[in-house]
Amino acid sequence: MGKKLVIVESPAKAKTIKKYLGKDVEVLASYGHVRDLLPKEGAVDTAKDFEMKYQVIDRNSKHVDAIVKAMKKADALYLATDPDREGEAISWHLYELLKKRGALKDKETHRVVFHEITKQAVNDAVAHPRELSMSLVNAQQARRALDYLVGFTLSPLLWKKVRRGLSAGRVQSPALRMIVERELEIEAFVAKEYWSIEADASADKNDFQAKLTYFEGEKLSQFSVTDEKQSAKVVKALDKAAQGKLLVSNVEKKQRKRNPAAPFTTSTLQQEASRKLGFGAQRTMSIAQQLYEGVDTGEGAVGLITYMRTDSVTLAQEALDEIRGFIAEKYGQKMVPAKPQEYKTKSKNAQEAHEAIRPTSVLRTPEDMKAYLSADQLKLYTLVWQRTMASQMIHATLNTVAVDLACGKGNTFRANGSTVVNPGFMSVYLEDKDDSAASDKDEKLLPPMEVGQVVELKAIRPEQHFTEPPPRYSEASLVRSLEEHDIGRPSTYASIISTLVQREYVEIINKRFHPTDVGRVVGKFLVDHFTKYVDYNFTAELEDELDAVARGEEEWVPLLRKFWGPFKEQVETKDKEVQRSDVTQELLDEDCPKCGKKLSSRLGRSGRFIGCTGYPECDYTRNIDGEETTNNEPEVVEGRKCPKCDSDLWIRTGRYGKFIGCSSYPKCKHIESLEQPANTGVECPQCHKGEILTRKSRRGKVFYSCSEYPDCGYALWNEPLKEPCPKCNWPILTLKTTKSRGTEKVCPQKDCDYSEKVES
C-alpha cells in the first residue's frame, strides 16, 4: 500500500504515535472537533426528521484545510480519534468533510482504535482497522441534538421568567437540582442534642477508651441521654457502681479481610483525585489526557496511561501478567493472590471493550518517571500506578477485638480496636472516603485483656454531641452521586460541574458547592414546572436509550421524536401559564411593617431580598439577613473623590456585597474594595519592592498578592512565611493545609518539592 494519512485529535497525540509508524505514514491533528451545529435556531430541523445542519468550527478550519491537502497526496486514510462515542463522531465529521471536498475519491478509509499509546497497540490497531460505527455516531448526534433542543427551547423561557442571559441544560439541570435540594435539606435541618458516656481506663499501664452501651440493663441508643442534667446523673450512678474499677466480662476476637479497590474508572479517578490531591474534575481530566497522549521519557514520547474515559474495571491479560510479575519481584510472591483479582463494574452500561485506567507499563514506576513529569502529572500518575498495583495484590488481614467491661450490675462499656496482621495491598495504597471521620473507631489498638480481668478506671466523662445536617456536595461526592443516579456519562462530569460554576448557578466555597440565589430560583423553576425533565430516573432512562442507540439496538430519530413532542408542548404551556412573579417571588407569612401588606422574597439584580407586595406604592425592602434598605439615598464616602474623574465616591451594593464605586457610573467604572488588605509583612520574592498583602477574590476566597500590583503580578493561594526554602533558597515558604497531609510548610516554586510537617 502507498502513503497513509493518520488523523488524531491533538498534536501531542500525533507527535507520540508518529514515531511508532513508518516513513510512509503522515500523522496530522484535527485539534479536537472539526464541525458543530450552526449556532442559531433551526440547526436541528424538527420538521425534517431532526436533520442537523453543521458548519466547520472557525478556529479549526485551517487544520481541516491542511488535512484535505495532505489527503490528496495520500492513498489511504486512517481515522485514529479517541475510542468512544465522541471520538467516533469526530472521525465521521472528518470523513464527511473530506468526502464533500472530493479528497477521498478512489481511496480507502479505515477506522482504527487503540486504548493505549504504545508501539504495539498503535501498530496492532493500524494492522486491524474497522469501518466507522454509525451506531456510535448516531448516538452522539442524538445526544448533541437533545442538548441543543433543550438549550435553545428552554433558555429563552428562563430569560422571560427569571432573568436574561440564563440557560438550561439536559444533564446539568438535574445536577443543579441535587445541589439545591441538599442546601434546602441543610437549611431545614434542626440539630438534636445527645450525649455519650465515655470511660478512660488502663490495662497493664496501657490507656484506652470505652463507650457506655448498657445502663441499668437497658441498651443505649443515640438519644437515650439527651441533656447535661441526665448525663451527670448517669455518670454519678456509674462512678458509685464502679468504685474505680471495671471488670472484663467478654472479649470477642475476629479476623476480617479487607479487599483492595478496583482499578480506576473515569468517575473513581475524578473522585479520588479530588479527595487525595484536591484536583477538580476538569484539572484531573486535563492531566490524564497529557499522560495518555504521551510524555517524553528520555527516549521519545510514550503514553503513560491507558484511555482515561472509561467505565470498565477490567484489565488486559498482558497487563495482569506484567503487574503480577512486578508485585512478586518488588514485594514478594506472598503478596500475589493465587489468581488475578476480578472486579464487576457498577455501571449498567460499562463499555467492557475498554479497560480500566492503568499505566501502560507498571515497570515505569513513579520514581523512574519523576524526572520527566511536572508536579501535577507525577501526582496523578502515582495515584493511577498505586491503585493499579494494589488492585492485584492480596487482601489485607486485620484482627478485630471488642471488649465488654462491666461497671456494676447492668452497666456495660465497650471498647473496640483492631490490629493489622498482614497489610497486603494497604502497603501500597488505601482508598479515601467522602465525608468520613478522620479515623475509624475500630482502627485503635487495645491492650490485651482477658475475661475476669480487673482494669483501672481513671474517669467517666460525659460528651455532648449534636446531630449534623448532610454535608454539601464536594466535587468527589457530586461525581459519585451523578454516577449512582446514572446522570451523564464519565466524559461529561467535568463539563457539568464547570458549566454550573460558569453560569453562576453555584459557587465553590471551601471545596463545597453552594447554590447562588439565581441557582436556587432556576432550580425551583425547573422542579416546579419541568419536573419530568429534571427527574433523576427520567434522565437515567434517557441515557440508557442513548446507549441502546450506540449498541445498534434503537434508532436515533424515533428517540428524538418521542422526547421532542411532549417537551415542546410543555414549554409552550408554561410560557402562557407562568408569570415572572410566580418564579422570582415567594410570598411570606409576614406583614410589611410600613403598610401592613404581605412581604415576599424576591430575586433582584444583586440576589435575593425581601420586599413589600404593595410596591411601588410601598417601597419597604430589607436584606435576607434582616437589615432594612428603605433608604435609597447612596452613602457618600466623605473626604474622597474618584481618582479617575474627580466625582463623588458612593458605597454601593453588588452581588458580592458592598463596595466603593464612582457616582458617575457607567461613564466611569472605578471601583474599590471596602476592606483594606492586611499586610503579611513578607517581602515579595519576585519584585523585591512590594510586600505580600492578604486579599479576597470576588467570590470571597482569600489569596495573597504583591502590593505593587499591577506592576507585579506575583500571587499565592497559601499564606506566605518569612522563611527561605532550605532546598532551593526561594525567599519564602507557604503554609498549606490539606485533609490528607495536615498542615505543612511548602515551597511555592513548582519545580521544588520541599515540604515540612507543622505540628498544629
NUROKE-654989 format. One record per residue (C-alpha): x, y, z. Coordinates in pm, whole numbers, always signed. Layout:
px/py/pz
X/Y/Z
...
//
This chain:
px/py/pz
+0/+0/+0
+115/+357/-69
+126/+655/+159
-104/+655/+464
-256/+958/+636
-345/+909/+1005
-568/+1162/+1180
-585/+1209/+1559
-735/+1490/+1773
-432/+1655/+1930
-80/+1749/+1821
+64/+1581/+2133
-101/+1253/+2039
+13/+1295/+1678
+373/+1351/+1787
+369/+1041/+2009
+228/+793/+1757
+429/+933/+1463
+745/+767/+1592
+573/+425/+1602
+472/+430/+1235
+682/+402/+918
+820/+678/+695
+532/+640/+450
+284/+750/+719
+188/+1112/+784
+15/+1194/+1112
-194/+1511/+1149
-414/+1652/+1426
-769/+1780/+1385
-731/+1986/+1706
-1050/+1842/+1852
-1392/+1876/+1692
-1398/+1998/+1332
-1773/+2060/+1290
-2057/+2168/+1512
-2419/+2271/+1476
-2492/+2617/+1339
-2513/+2847/+1644
-2869/+2958/+1575
-3224/+2837/+1599
-3319/+2577/+1339
-2982/+2399/+1333
-3178/+2085/+1424
-3475/+2077/+1188
-3750/+1903/+1386
-3982/+1905/+1082
-3734/+1707/+868
-3656/+1410/+1091
-3419/+1620/+1303
-3186/+1696/+1016
-2874/+1854/+1163
-2703/+2149/+996
-2330/+2158/+1061
-2055/+2407/+989
-1677/+2391/+1020
-1556/+2538/+1350
-1371/+2861/+1263
-1067/+2802/+1482
-1009/+2460/+1324
-1075/+2547/+958
-702/+2582/+882
-638/+2235/+1028
-918/+2089/+814
-762/+2256/+507
-424/+2101/+593
-585/+1756/+627
-765/+1794/+290
-438/+1899/+125
-246/+1605/+277
-523/+1359/+185
-493/+1448/-183
-133/+1317/-172
-217/+1006/+33
-351/+669/-78
-540/+569/+239
-698/+746/+535
-677/+609/+890
-907/+782/+1139
-747/+729/+1481
-952/+954/+1710
-1041/+850/+2066
-1214/+514/+2124
-1551/+647/+2243
-1871/+797/+2102
-1723/+1145/+2078
-1409/+1017/+1906
-1624/+820/+1660
-1823/+1136/+1582
-1505/+1340/+1518
-1387/+1072/+1273
-1724/+1073/+1096
-1730/+1454/+1066
-1379/+1444/+914
-1484/+1169/+675
-1790/+1370/+565
-1586/+1687/+511
-1316/+1507/+310
-1576/+1328/+100
-1760/+1656/+34
-1437/+1819/-84
-1353/+1529/-317
-1042/+1421/-128
-1147/+1055/-80
-1220/+955/-441
-1085/+602/-512
-911/+596/-172
-954/+358/+120
-1085/+484/+455
-1028/+296/+781
-1119/+350/+1145
-851/+244/+1393
-888/+230/+1770
-631/+188/+2046
-676/+225/+2422
-313/+298/+2498
-48/+482/+2300
+233/+228/+2286
+415/+93/+1981
+244/-246/+1994
-106/-103/+2050
-76/+155/+1771
+65/-87/+1514
-189/-359/+1604
-470/-106/+1554
-339/+4/+1213
-292/-361/+1110
-653/-446/+1210
-875/-150/+1113
-1255/-149/+1109
-1527/+61/+950
-1683/+368/+1108
-1958/+271/+1354
-2270/+464/+1256
-2441/+340/+1572
-2185/+527/+1784
-2202/+830/+1554
-2582/+843/+1570
-2577/+808/+1949
-2351/+1113/+1964
-2567/+1302/+1713
-2877/+1225/+1920
-2702/+1346/+2238
-2592/+1667/+2067
-2941/+1724/+1920
-3107/+1674/+2259
-2870/+1918/+2429
-2927/+2171/+2151
-3307/+2140/+2157
-3325/+2172/+2535
-3087/+2470/+2538
-3245/+2665/+2250
-3600/+2600/+2372
-3577/+2627/+2750
-3322/+2908/+2776
-3547/+3178/+2618
-3818/+3076/+2865
-3574/+3134/+3152
-3498/+3480/+3009
-3868/+3568/+3023
-3948/+3416/+3359
-3627/+3473/+3558
-3351/+3686/+3404
-3188/+3745/+3065
-2871/+3557/+2983
-2963/+3238/+3170
-2954/+2893/+3013
-3060/+2538/+3095
-2908/+2206/+3001
-3032/+1848/+2979
-2785/+1694/+3227
-2668/+1993/+3430
-3026/+2076/+3535
-3065/+1751/+3737
-2716/+1817/+3882
-2828/+2168/+3988
-3138/+2012/+4142
-2914/+1785/+4355
-2714/+2078/+4488
-3021/+2296/+4559
-3209/+2013/+4729
-2910/+1939/+4951
-2895/+2308/+5050
-3266/+2305/+5138
-3210/+1992/+5350
-2932/+2173/+5536
-3146/+2483/+5594
-3442/+2278/+5716
-3225/+2068/+5945
-3284/+2105/+6319
-2993/+1986/+6531
-3075/+1745/+6813
-2866/+1726/+7127
-2742/+1393/+7258
-2473/+1277/+7499
-2240/+980/+7507
-2075/+848/+7822
-1706/+765/+7780
-1468/+585/+8012
-1091/+641/+8033
-937/+317/+8152
-597/+148/+8176
-486/-215/+8150
-125/-301/+8231
-39/+71/+8216
-181/+98/+7863
-456/+361/+7835
-767/+311/+7623
-1123/+446/+7588
-1459/+271/+7605
-1819/+383/+7543
-2124/+307/+7757
-2358/+68/+7572
-2587/-59/+7854
-2713/+133/+8156
-2922/-32/+8428
-2989/-325/+8194
-3118/-108/+7907
-2934/-90/+7575
-2850/+271/+7492
-2946/+431/+7162
-2822/+760/+7017
-3084/+964/+7201
-3101/+774/+7531
-2918/+1059/+7704
-3028/+1400/+7575
-2914/+1669/+7820
-2640/+1763/+8064
-2851/+1704/+8374
-2936/+1349/+8267
-2573/+1275/+8170
-2447/+1399/+8509
-2698/+1169/+8683
-2578/+870/+8477
-2209/+948/+8545
-2278/+979/+8920
-2450/+639/+8925
-2168/+475/+8727
-1895/+624/+8947
-2073/+487/+9253
-2110/+141/+9094
-1752/+125/+8959
-1551/+230/+9263
-1255/+298/+9032
-1260/-48/+8866
-1406/-214/+8554
-1437/-588/+8506
-1369/-751/+8167
-1691/-951/+8105
-1645/-1053/+7743
-1375/-1048/+7473
-1467/-1106/+7107
-1183/-1162/+6864
-1238/-1190/+6492
-1022/-1187/+6184
-1154/-995/+5887
-1037/-935/+5535
-1024/-601/+5362
-1021/-620/+4983
-849/-371/+4751
-1047/-121/+4544
-1099/-186/+4174
-873/-14/+3919
-977/+338/+3825
-1268/+429/+3601
-1316/+791/+3491
-1555/+853/+3779
-1345/+694/+4055
-1030/+868/+3926
-1205/+1206/+3947
-1334/+1127/+4296
-1002/+1006/+4433
-801/+1289/+4273
-1041/+1531/+4441
-1007/+1364/+4782
-636/+1287/+4783
-491/+1561/+4561
-751/+1838/+4577
-784/+1833/+4196
-1111/+1941/+4032
-1266/+1709/+3773
-1155/+1928/+3482
-797/+1952/+3609
-785/+1576/+3661
-903/+1502/+3308
-665/+1755/+3155
-363/+1598/+3330
-485/+1246/+3248
-511/+1349/+2882
-146/+1458/+2888
-37/+1126/+3042
-243/+934/+2784
-121/+1128/+2480
+244/+1092/+2565
+531/+1225/+2772
+895/+1233/+2666
+1071/+985/+2895
+1420/+1041/+2755
+1371/+802/+2463
+1093/+993/+2291
+728/+1039/+2385
+525/+746/+2516
+170/+722/+2651
+196/+651/+3024
-167/+554/+3097
-449/+389/+2905
-750/+582/+2775
-897/+786/+3059
-1267/+797/+2955
-1395/+456/+3056
-1639/+293/+3295
-1479/-52/+3277
-1284/-208/+3567
-1123/-491/+3367
-753/-520/+3285
-599/-683/+2976
-436/-1022/+3032
-91/-898/+2925
-123/-613/+3179
-223/-860/+3453
+77/-1080/+3376
+314/-783/+3398
+156/-649/+3719
+165/-987/+3896
+524/-1041/+3794
+626/-695/+3920
+446/-746/+4255
+627/-1078/+4306
+962/-916/+4226
+916/-599/+4434
+702/-717/+4729
+749/-1095/+4727
+545/-1386/+4590
+335/-1396/+4909
+176/-1064/+4806
+41/-1212/+4479
-303/-1377/+4502
-342/-1730/+4364
-541/-1593/+4071
-591/-1237/+3941
-840/-1020/+4131
-1161/-973/+3931
-1399/-680/+3962
-1751/-609/+3841
-1850/-268/+3718
-2130/-82/+3899
-2238/+85/+3575
-2516/-84/+3377
-2370/+47/+3052
-1999/-13/+3101
-1806/-38/+2777
-1630/-364/+2854
-1429/-344/+2532
-1239/-69/+2711
-1002/-126/+3001
-982/+42/+3335
-735/+330/+3363
-391/+181/+3427
-25/+252/+3349
+72/+128/+3003
+354/-47/+3189
+389/-77/+3568
+763/-115/+3507
+762/+264/+3465
+743/+338/+3836
+663/+687/+3967
+1022/+708/+4095
+1157/+639/+3745
+916/+890/+3585
+974/+1170/+3837
+1242/+1340/+3626
+1014/+1361/+3321
+683/+1472/+3473
+550/+1801/+3611
+444/+1801/+3977
+75/+1753/+3888
+148/+1485/+3629
+359/+1293/+3882
+88/+1313/+4149
-181/+1176/+3916
+46/+912/+3761
+147/+794/+4110
-221/+765/+4204
-301/+555/+3894
+11/+340/+3937
-52/+270/+4306
-423/+195/+4258
-349/-44/+3972
-79/-226/+4168
-293/-252/+4482
-590/-386/+4284
-393/-704/+4204
-237/-763/+4547
-367/-989/+4824
-628/-865/+5067
-529/-709/+5399
-588/-918/+5711
-696/-745/+6030
-758/-877/+6379
-1053/-701/+6540
-1133/-713/+6909
-1439/-594/+7104
-1410/-589/+7484
-1712/-554/+7716
-1635/-404/+8057
-1885/-437/+8343
-1939/-136/+8565
-2157/-277/+8839
-2480/-462/+8770
-2649/-393/+8435
-2390/-136/+8318
-2152/-214/+8030
-1883/-19/+7849
-1748/-142/+7514
-1401/-82/+7367
-1325/-162/+7001
-989/-195/+6835
-802/-364/+6556
-453/-460/+6454
-318/-523/+6105
-188/-878/+6078
-89/-855/+5713
-123/-518/+5533
-142/-679/+5188
-248/-417/+4933
-261/-150/+5208
+119/-134/+5198
+85/+33/+4856
-249/+215/+4851
-565/+280/+5052
-877/+442/+4908
-1013/+759/+5071
-1379/+804/+5160
-1607/+1108/+5133
-1726/+1289/+5443
-1598/+1024/+5682
-1429/+1070/+6015
-1054/+1109/+6005
-1006/+777/+6180
-1228/+475/+6205
-1346/+383/+6553
-1210/+32/+6512
-864/+139/+6397
-740/+190/+6755
-505/-54/+6925
-626/-208/+7250
-405/-363/+7516
-452/-742/+7555
-730/-825/+7805
-893/-1145/+7931
-1235/-1227/+8077
-1233/-1177/+8454
-951/-922/+8445
-998/-607/+8652
-882/-285/+8484
-827/+58/+8633
-1096/+319/+8573
-941/+665/+8552
-1251/+870/+8473
-1605/+857/+8343
-1692/+1163/+8139
-1998/+1282/+7951
-1953/+1408/+7593
-2203/+1646/+7435
-2293/+1597/+7067
-2535/+1744/+6817
-2669/+1575/+6508
-2531/+1731/+6191
-2700/+1811/+5860
-2596/+1622/+5547
-2273/+1773/+5407
-2279/+1991/+5098
-2151/+1820/+4787
-1781/+1823/+4712
-1664/+1752/+4355
-1594/+1392/+4456
-1933/+1331/+4620
-2121/+1508/+4338
-1949/+1293/+4075
-2032/+982/+4278
-2396/+1088/+4311
-2423/+1163/+3937
-2282/+817/+3865
-2516/+647/+4115
-2818/+816/+3954
-2684/+734/+3606
-2687/+1103/+3505
-2446/+1187/+3225
-2151/+970/+3136
-1785/+964/+3255
-1671/+1211/+2991
-1941/+1466/+3087
-1890/+1503/+3464
-1619/+1768/+3436
-1820/+1978/+3189
-2138/+1952/+3402
-1951/+2096/+3702
-1773/+2371/+3507
-2099/+2476/+3337
-2280/+2517/+3670
-1994/+2731/+3803
-1956/+2940/+3484
-2329/+3016/+3474
-2305/+3126/+3837
-2574/+2880/+3942
-2335/+2751/+4208
-2017/+2870/+4373
-1744/+2664/+4535
-1664/+2770/+4892
-1413/+2562/+5090
-1433/+2297/+4816
-1811/+2258/+4862
-2093/+2353/+4624
-2325/+2632/+4740
-2619/+2729/+4514
-2638/+3100/+4434
-2966/+3290/+4460
-3009/+3260/+4083
-2928/+2889/+4101
-3197/+2840/+4364
-3461/+3019/+4157
-3370/+2835/+3835
-3359/+2503/+4021
-3702/+2562/+4179
-3848/+2676/+3846
-3731/+2358/+3674
-3850/+2130/+3955
-4191/+2301/+3977
-4263/+2330/+3604
-4040/+2073/+3429
-4044/+1802/+3695
-4021/+1516/+3446
-3715/+1659/+3272
-3508/+1708/+3589
-3623/+1378/+3738
-3324/+1155/+3808
-3492/+841/+3675
-3607/+1011/+3355
-3255/+1142/+3288
-3106/+798/+3357
-3359/+625/+3130
-3277/+869/+2850
-2906/+785/+2893
-2997/+415/+2870
-3179/+480/+2542
-2878/+669/+2403
-2662/+371/+2499
-2907/+143/+2317
-2859/+360/+2005
-2481/+324/+2048
-2521/-55/+2060
-2735/-50/+1745
-3047/-166/+1932
-3252/+154/+1879
-3288/+418/+1607
-3198/+773/+1700
-3469/+968/+1513
-3764/+793/+1688
-3586/+858/+2020
-3568/+1232/+1945
-3928/+1237/+1820
-4052/+1074/+2143
-3870/+1336/+2351
-3937/+1647/+2142
-4317/+1646/+2111
-4407/+1644/+2484
-4113/+1871/+2573
-4208/+2140/+2319
-4570/+2127/+2433
-4464/+2166/+2797
-4250/+2474/+2715
-4535/+2638/+2523
-4782/+2570/+2806
-4555/+2713/+3074
-4480/+3017/+2860
-4852/+3103/+2865
-4942/+2997/+3218
-4646/+3102/+3435
-4590/+3465/+3530
-4245/+3603/+3609
-4360/+3698/+3958
-4459/+3334/+4019
-4097/+3235/+3965
-3893/+3518/+4115
-4119/+3594/+4414
-4224/+3380/+4707
-4498/+3507/+4937
-4403/+3515/+5307
-4634/+3477/+5605
-4528/+3820/+5734
-4682/+4166/+5712
-4499/+4476/+5591
-4412/+4694/+5896
-4468/+5004/+5682
-4810/+4944/+5517
-4939/+4611/+5651
-4947/+4423/+5318
-4774/+4088/+5279
-4399/+4064/+5226
-4236/+3843/+4965
-3889/+3705/+4897
-3770/+3830/+4558
-3481/+3789/+4319
-3316/+4119/+4234
-3006/+4218/+4037
-2789/+4168/+4344
-2953/+3850/+4469
-3249/+3773/+4692
-3414/+4035/+4914
-3742/+4084/+5096
-3986/+4349/+4972
-4343/+4462/+5011
-4604/+4323/+4770
-4753/+4674/+4767
-4463/+4807/+4555
-4446/+5068/+4401
-4689/+5237/+4645
-4480/+5097/+4934
-4101/+5088/+4895
-4017/+4882/+5206
-3729/+4639/+5147
-3475/+4459/+5359
-3188/+4217/+5307
-3238/+3847/+5369
-3031/+3887/+5688
-3282/+4142/+5822
-3106/+4475/+5751
-3357/+4732/+5623
-3271/+4903/+5292
-3558/+5151/+5261
-3317/+5447/+5238
-3239/+5463/+4868
-3003/+5760/+4900
-2646/+5646/+4825
-2396/+5670/+5109
-2124/+5918/+5006
-1761/+5847/+5101
-1659/+6160/+5294
-1333/+6341/+5217
-1253/+6150/+4897
-1314/+6187/+4523
-1287/+5939/+4239
-918/+5917/+4137
-1019/+5878/+3771
-1282/+6152/+3714
-1300/+6350/+4044
-1670/+6265/+4100
-1812/+6165/+4440
-1749/+5810/+4557
-2052/+5609/+4675
-2087/+5295/+4882
-2280/+5057/+4656
-2418/+4705/+4696
-2347/+4439/+4434
-2391/+4064/+4408
-2074/+4011/+4614
-2167/+4262/+4888
-2081/+4627/+4946
-1805/+4811/+4761
-1696/+5166/+4676
-1791/+5285/+4327
-1788/+5608/+4128
-2111/+5811/+4129
-2062/+5874/+3754
-2110/+5506/+3668
-2148/+5386/+3389
-1936/+5666/+3238
-1667/+5596/+3498
-1625/+5238/+3617
-1381/+5294/+3905
-1443/+5053/+4196
-1261/+4970/+4521
-1299/+4710/+4791
-1435/+4829/+5125
-1192/+4603/+5307
-832/+4720/+5317
-596/+4429/+5252
-391/+4320/+5554
-12/+4328/+5521
+159/+3995/+5595
+495/+4171/+5637
+656/+3933/+5387
+860/+4094/+5109
+754/+3999/+4756
+1012/+3741/+4635
+958/+3838/+4270
+997/+4218/+4253
+1158/+4279/+4598
+976/+4616/+4608
+631/+4542/+4748
+502/+4331/+5034
+256/+4042/+5021
-99/+4152/+5111
-397/+3939/+5216
-683/+3993/+4971
-1021/+3844/+4886
-1139/+3737/+4543
-1482/+3839/+4412
-1619/+3512/+4545
-1474/+3570/+4893
-1177/+3333/+4865
-862/+3453/+5045
-543/+3487/+4840
-211/+3670/+4875
-57/+3910/+4623
+209/+4178/+4586
+124/+4534/+4694
+285/+4659/+4369
+5/+4507/+4156
-49/+4560/+3860
+324/+4626/+3806
+398/+4296/+3982
+157/+4006/+3936
+302/+3769/+4199
+19/+3589/+4382
-33/+3285/+4608
-328/+3085/+4743
-141/+2980/+5061
-24/+3203/+5348
+338/+3320/+5295
+605/+3271/+5561
+917/+3484/+5603
+1148/+3183/+5571
+1372/+3083/+5276
+1331/+2737/+5127
+1610/+2509/+5262
+1614/+2318/+4933
+1606/+2580/+4653
+1667/+2903/+4853
+1348/+3074/+4728
+1300/+3369/+4968
+969/+3248/+5114
+776/+2935/+5215
+399/+2897/+5240
+168/+2731/+5493
-51/+2469/+5328
-324/+2258/+5492
-482/+1954/+5328
-712/+1682/+5459
-472/+1402/+5373
-142/+1557/+5490
-243/+1811/+5753
-51/+2142/+5782
+289/+2171/+5612
+545/+2432/+5520
+588/+2401/+5144
+792/+2580/+4880
+568/+2774/+4637
+805/+2708/+4345
+657/+2446/+4109
+992/+2282/+4044
+1071/+2240/+4415
+903/+1966/+4620
+1020/+2080/+4965
+767/+2021/+5242
+793/+2003/+5620
+524/+1888/+5864
+399/+2154/+6105
+256/+2041/+6436
-83/+2202/+6499
//
